[in-house]
Amino acid sequence: MSKEFKHVSESEVTISELMLPSHSNFNGKIHGGYILSLLDQIAFACASKHSGQYCVTASVDTVDFLRPIEIGELVTMKASVNYVGNSSMVIGIRVEAENIQTGDVKHCNSSYITMVAKDKDGNSLKVPGLILSRRKSVLRFLKSMKRTQLKRKRDEEFHHIDFSSPDFQNDLKQYRVKVEL
C-alpha cells in the first residue's frame, strides 16, 4: 500500500559513473546527449521510487550545461522530487564532476524533468504528496511551482494571437527576422 505523503528524502537517488572515452564528443568532452540519457534514467528512478509506479518523461523543463565534463572524471548525479501535482512530479537533478586525481569537484549541470506516473494501460495515477521538512525543500517546491505556472502561462500566451498585427511586427523589427504571413 502506498503512502499518502512521503518525505523528500525517501525518494532521493544518487548515481555515480566514471566518464570514458566512449562517452565523448569530437571535441574530447563528454557528449551532452550521454548526460541527457543519464538524467532521464535518474529522473525515472527517483519518480518511480516516490510514486511506487512506472513513470514516463513528460517534459525536460530545464537543462543548464554549466561546465564541460572531461574524460576520466567521476560524474555524480543527485535527484530529488522537488514538486508534485496529481500524477506529475518535478525531479530536480544536480550533476557534479570530480577529478579523481585532485579531488576537485565542479557543478556541471542542473536539470528539472517532469515525470508522470502511469498504470499498465497508460492512464495517469495519483502520486503521494510531499512532506517538506527542510527550508531547501520548501524553496525547491515553491520554485518548481512557479516554473510550472510560468510554463502554463507561456503555453497559453500566444494561443489565439494573430501574428500579422502591427504590434508584433514592431516588436520583431530589432531581430534578424522577416515575417511573411
Helices and strands as residue ranges (DSSP letters): E 5-7, G 8-11, E 13-18, G 21-23, H 32-51, E 54-65, E 74-84, E 88-98, E 105-118, E 129-131, H 135-157, H 166-172
